[in-house]
Amino acid sequence: MRVALLGMGSRGDVQPFVALAPHLSALGHEPVVVAAADFRGFVEGHGVAFEPLSFEVRPGVESDLGRRWLRGSSTNQVREAALMRRVVAYTADALGADVARVVGAADAVVSSALTLDAVASLCARDGRPHVYATFQPVWPSRYGPSSSFALRPGSASVLNLGWSWLAAHAAWSIFRQPGDRMRHRMGLPRKGFRGYVHDASTTPTLLAASPHVVPHAPDWPDTLAQTGWWFRSDAASWQPPDALASFLDAGDPPVHLGFGSMPTHDPPAVLRAFVDALRAVGRRGIVSAGWARLGRAGVRPDDLPDGVLAIDEAPHEWLFPRCAAVVHHGGGGTTAAAFRAGVPQVVVPHIADQPYWGRRVHDLGCGPAPLPRKHFGAARLTRALEEALAPASVGTAQRLGGLVTAEDGAADAARVVAAVLAR
């Protein structure tokens, strides 16, 4: 079967499908990753078939609206939701048309959260197999450690259940826009929140997250199968540039800083805070530019001290095991790679599920409490790094890393998808 793996979003929404695709191929299927056009090089560079959406994601994120959305997200969740609705509206018409085109050409679809609503309508109409893949625990639950949106993260409470249902409704009100426009254009019936919940609860669902980090909640639906995280198998063979290889060989393991696809309005200030904190804890550092252009925007290479190296990027699966600790934005994929590497983490959440991953790092003893982006500075980062680099955090992270490494989530997920297609 031709299986469309629809990864709308940033790299964290695309990379898991790149990991899943080879396992589906090994089971006799023809996977194709469908994502924003700016991910063509990344996907095809791993030997995976690619079909682009009709737009790129990065220009929208780096636009004035996108920057205001991300900047507001670190300070106010209500403002985050309002701005995110405008961000989604920016691509709603194009994404709705793309979904109709992609689903119509596929034998089956595996889609993530941003396209669940639209894909479910078409697959239900055509009797086409559909699997929903989520990379964070968004299903409403009483259990705080198992819910991205919990009022009482450390306990089981009806308040968590009620609040996570409110969060689900807010998410639906934002992400329904492409589906609404697609259904209107195609003459399909309108769908309310109850229909969305029906789709989500009856569609076979994969939660790609280690149960050692995200405990399986007893009140999740029977349609949900939890696997470990989906990691690429080819990262170990990656060859680093000479400058990176030489830097790693020249001293103790460094601390890594990277905010992934999260831009920031003042990259030099972030970099200065990081350099000052490194000096305070006596460590070397590596800065990955990411979409924030850390170590690149307004900073000359010779402005960096000898113990700090700026790079464009490196596979997290390759780089993180060579680091002493990782400072990052709390994206699901980055957090997963750090857990697997067995290194302590300092999470600097910006939006969405990132505070949840920061809490799990802290609750499991692998790093300090989350350091919100609005509080990021040299003094607070120094204290966070001191806690992350303490022997207790290092030892706990190493033990948990062994458990996560023993999982093969992508292979397990491929078997679940194949079983759905066989039915």
C-alpha positions in Angstrom: 0.0 0.0 0.0 1.0 3.6 -0.6 1.0 5.1 2.9 1.0 8.9 3.3 2.8 10.0 6.5 1.4 13.5 6.9 3.7 15.5 9.2 2.4 19.0 9.2 4.4 21.3 11.5 8.0 21.9 12.4 10.9 19.4 12.3 9.7 17.7 15.4 6.5 16.7 13.5 8.4 15.4 10.5 11.4 13.6 11.9 9.5 10.8 13.6 7.9 9.9 10.2 11.3 9.8 8.7 12.2 7.2 11.3 8.9 5.2 10.8 9.2 5.1 7.0 12.0 2.4 6.6 10.2 0.1 9.0 7.0 0.3 6.9 9.1 -0.3 3.8 10.5 -3.4 5.4 6.9 -4.7 5.9 6.1 -4.3 2.2 4.5 -0.9 2.1 5.3 2.3 0.2 5.6 5.1 2.6 5.9 8.8 1.5 6.5 11.6 4.0 4.3 14.6 3.3 5.5 17.8 4.9 6.1 21.5 4.3 8.2 22.1 1.3 11.2 23.4 3.4 11.8 19.8 4.7 12.5 18.2 1.2 16.3 18.1 1.7 16.0 16.7 5.2 13.6 13.9 4.2 15.1 12.9 0.9 18.6 13.1 2.5 17.6 10.0 4.5 16.5 8.1 1.5 12.7 8.5 2.2 10.2 9.4 -0.5 8.9 13.0 -0.1 5.8 14.9 -1.3 5.7 18.6 -0.4 2.8 20.6 0.8 2.2 23.8 -1.2 3.9 26.1 1.3 6.9 26.4 3.7 6.6 26.6 7.4 9.7 28.6 8.3 8.7 31.9 6.7 5.5 31.9 8.7 7.3 31.2 11.9 9.8 34.0 11.2 7.2 36.5 10.1 6.1 39.3 12.5 3.0 37.3 13.4 4.9 34.1 14.0 7.4 35.9 16.2 4.7 37.7 18.2 3.0 34.3 18.7 6.1 32.6 20.0 7.1 35.6 22.1 3.7 35.8 23.7 3.6 32.1 24.3 6.3 32.3 26.8 4.4 34.8 28.9 0.6 34.3 28.4 -1.3 31.1 27.3 -4.4 33.0 26.4 -2.4 35.3 24.1 -0.6 32.2 22.7 -4.0 30.6 21.7 -5.3 33.8 20.1 -2.1 34.3 18.1 -1.8 30.6 17.2 -5.4 30.7 15.7 -4.1 33.5 13.4 -1.0 31.5 12.5 -3.1 28.4 11.5 -5.5 30.6 9.5 -2.5 31.8 7.5 -2.1 28.3 5.9 -5.7 26.9 6.4 -6.8 27.2 2.7 -3.6 25.8 1.3 -3.4 23.0 3.9 -7.0 22.0 3.4 -6.5 21.7 -0.4 -3.2 19.8 0.2 -4.9 17.3 2.5 -7.6 16.5 -0.1 -4.9 16.0 -2.7 -2.7 13.8 -0.5 -5.4 11.6 0.9 -7.0 11.1 -2.5 -3.7 9.7 -3.9 -2.9 7.4 -0.9 -4.1 3.9 0.0 -3.8 4.8 3.7 -2.8 7.7 5.9 -0.9 8.2 9.1 -1.5 11.8 10.3 -0.5 13.9 13.3 -2.5 16.3 15.4 -2.6 19.3 13.1 -4.3 17.4 10.3 -6.4 14.8 12.3 -9.7 16.7 11.7 -9.4 17.1 8.0 -7.9 13.7 7.3 -10.5 11.9 9.4 -13.4 13.4 7.3 -11.9 12.2 4.0 -10.9 8.8 5.2 -14.3 8.1 6.8 -16.0 9.2 3.5 -13.8 6.9 1.4 -13.3 4.0 3.7 -9.6 4.6 3.7 -7.4 3.3 6.6 -6.3 6.0 8.9 -4.0 6.0 11.9 -3.5 9.0 14.2 0.0 9.6 15.5 0.7 11.9 18.4 4.1 12.8 19.8 2.9 14.1 23.1 0.2 12.9 25.6 -2.7 15.1 24.7 -5.6 12.7 25.4 -7.7 14.0 28.4 -6.8 12.2 31.6 -7.1 12.4 35.3 -3.4 11.4 35.7 -1.1 14.5 35.8 2.1 12.7 34.8 0.3 11.4 31.7 -1.3 14.6 30.5 0.3 17.6 28.7 -2.3 19.8 30.2 -2.7 19.1 33.9 -3.6 21.5 36.7 -2.1 19.1 39.2 0.8 17.5 37.4 1.9 15.3 40.3 -1.4 13.6 41.1 -4.6 12.0 39.8 -7.4 14.5 39.9 -10.7 15.2 38.3 -9.4 18.8 37.8 -6.8 17.4 35.4 -9.5 15.6 33.4 -11.7 18.7 33.2 -8.8 21.0 32.3 -7.4 18.7 29.7 -10.9 18.5 28.1 -11.0 22.3 28.0 -7.5 22.3 26.4 -8.7 19.7 23.8 -11.6 22.0 22.9 -9.3 25.0 22.6 -7.0 23.0 20.3 -9.9 21.8 18.2 -11.1 25.4 17.8 -7.7 26.3 16.4 -6.9 23.2 14.3 -10.3 22.8 12.8 -9.8 25.7 10.3 -8.2 23.7 7.5 -10.8 21.0 7.8 -13.7 23.4 7.9 -12.5 25.1 4.7 -11.8 21.8 3.0 -15.3 20.5 3.9 -17.0 23.7 2.7 -15.1 23.5 -0.6 -15.9 19.8 -1.1 -19.6 20.0 0.0 -19.0 17.7 3.1 -21.0 18.1 6.2 -19.9 20.4 9.0 -18.3 18.8 12.0 -18.6 20.0 15.6 -16.5 19.2 18.7 -18.5 16.0 19.4 -17.6 14.7 15.9 -14.0 15.6 16.4 -13.9 13.7 19.7 -15.6 10.7 18.0 -12.9 10.7 15.3 -10.1 10.9 17.9 -11.5 8.2 20.1 -12.3 5.7 17.3 -9.3 6.2 15.1 -6.4 3.8 15.8 -3.9 6.0 17.7 -0.1 5.8 18.2 1.5 7.6 21.1 5.2 7.9 20.3 6.7 8.4 23.7 8.5 6.1 26.1 6.3 4.7 28.9 9.4 5.2 31.2 8.9 8.9 30.8 5.1 9.2 30.0 3.4 6.6 32.2 0.4 4.8 30.5 -2.8 6.3 31.9 -5.6 3.8 32.8 -8.2 6.2 31.4 -6.8 6.4 27.9 -9.0 4.8 25.2 -8.4 1.2 24.1 -7.7 2.5 20.6 -4.5 4.1 21.8 -1.3 2.1 21.5 1.8 3.5 23.2 5.2 2.8 21.7 8.6 4.1 22.5 9.9 7.2 20.7 10.7 6.9 17.0 14.4 7.3 16.3 16.3 7.2 13.1 18.7 4.2 12.7 21.2 6.1 10.5 22.3 8.8 12.9 25.2 6.8 14.4 27.0 6.8 11.0 26.8 10.6 10.6 30.2 12.2 9.9 30.8 15.5 11.8 32.6 18.5 10.2 36.3 18.7 11.2 35.7 21.7 13.4 33.1 19.9 15.5 35.1 16.6 15.7 38.2 18.5 16.8 36.3 20.5 19.4 34.8 17.4 21.0 38.2 15.7 21.1 39.9 18.7 22.6 38.4 18.6 26.1 35.7 17.5 28.4 32.1 16.9 27.1 30.4 20.3 26.5 27.0 21.6 27.4 24.8 22.0 24.4 22.4 24.9 23.7 19.7 24.8 21.0 16.1 26.1 20.7 15.3 24.1 17.5 12.5 25.8 15.5 11.8 28.4 18.2 13.0 31.8 17.0 13.9 34.5 19.5 13.9 38.3 19.3 17.4 38.7 20.7 19.8 35.8 19.8 22.9 37.6 21.0 21.4 38.1 24.5 20.6 34.4 24.7 24.2 33.5 23.6 25.7 35.9 26.2 23.7 34.4 29.0 24.8 30.9 27.9 28.5 31.9 27.8 28.3 33.6 31.2 26.7 30.6 32.7 29.3 28.2 31.2 32.0 30.4 32.7 30.4 30.2 36.1 30.1 26.4 36.1 33.5 25.9 34.4 32.2 24.1 31.3 32.7 24.2 27.5 29.7 24.7 25.2 28.3 24.0 21.8 25.5 26.2 20.3 23.3 24.9 17.5 21.9 27.8 15.5 18.4 26.5 14.8 15.7 28.8 13.6 16.7 31.3 16.3 20.1 31.6 14.6 21.9 31.3 17.9 25.6 31.9 17.5 25.0 33.3 14.0 22.8 36.4 14.3 24.9 39.5 15.1 27.8 37.5 16.5 31.1 37.0 14.8 32.8 33.7 15.3 35.8 35.4 16.9 33.4 36.9 19.5 33.0 33.5 21.1 35.5 32.4 23.7 37.7 29.4 23.0 35.6 27.0 24.9 32.4 27.7 22.9 31.7 26.4 19.4 28.8 27.6 17.1 27.5 25.0 14.6 24.5 25.1 12.2 23.2 21.7 13.2 24.1 18.0 14.1 21.8 15.0 14.6 20.8 15.0 18.2 21.1 11.2 18.3 24.8 11.6 17.4 25.7 14.8 19.4 23.8 14.5 22.7 25.6 11.3 23.9 28.9 13.3 23.5 27.6 16.2 25.8 27.6 16.7 29.5 24.1 18.3 29.5 21.6 19.7 27.1 19.8 23.1 27.3 16.9 23.2 24.9 13.3 24.4 24.3 11.5 21.3 25.4 10.3 20.1 22.0 9.2 16.5 22.1 11.8 15.2 19.7 14.7 17.0 21.4 13.6 15.9 24.8 13.3 12.3 23.6 16.8 12.4 22.1 18.3 13.8 25.4 16.5 11.1 27.5 17.9 8.4 25.1 21.4 9.9 25.3 21.3 9.5 29.1 22.3 13.2 29.7 20.7 15.7 32.1 18.6 18.4 30.7 17.7 22.1 31.3 14.4 22.8 29.6 13.5 26.3 28.5 9.9 26.0 27.4 8.4 28.4 24.9 5.0 27.1 23.9 2.4 24.2 23.9 3.6 20.9 25.3 7.1 22.1 26.1 6.3 22.9 29.8 5.1 19.3 30.2 8.4 17.9 29.0 10.2 20.2 31.3 8.2 19.0 34.2 8.8 15.3 33.3 12.6 16.0 33.2 12.4 17.5 36.7 10.0 15.0 38.2 12.1 12.1 37.0 15.3 13.6 38.5 17.1 14.3 35.2 17.4 18.1 35.6 16.0 21.2 37.3 12.5 22.6 37.2 11.7 24.2 33.8 13.3 27.6 33.2 10.7 29.6 31.2 11.9 31.6 28.3 10.9 34.8 29.9 13.2 34.1 32.8 16.2 33.0 30.8 19.4 34.7 32.0 22.9 34.0 33.1 22.1 33.8 36.9 19.1 31.5 36.6 20.8 29.3 33.9 23.9 29.0 36.1 21.8 27.6 39.0 19.9 25.3 36.6 23.2 23.9 35.2 24.6 23.4 38.6 21.6 21.2 39.4 21.7 19.4 36.1 25.4 18.6 36.4 25.1 17.3 40.0 26.0 13.6 40.4 22.4 12.7 41.3 21.0 14.2 38.0 23.8 12.7 35.9 23.3 9.2 37.4 19.5 9.2 37.1 19.7 10.4 33.4 22.2 7.6 32.6 19.9 4.9 34.1 16.8 6.2 32.3 18.8 6.5 29.1 19.5 2.8 29.2 15.8 2.0 29.5 14.9 4.3 26.6 17.7 2.9 24.4 16.4 -0.6 24.8 13.1 0.3 23.1 12.4 0.2 19.4 9.4 2.4 19.1 9.5 3.0 15.3 9.5 -0.8 14.6 6.7 -1.3 17.1 4.7 1.5 15.5 5.2 0.1 12.0 3.8 -3.3 13.2 0.7 -1.6 14.6 0.2 0.4 11.4 0.6 -2.8 9.3 -2.0 -4.6 11.5 -4.5 -1.8 10.9 -3.9 -2.0 7.1 -4.3 -5.7 7.1 -7.7 -5.4 8.8 
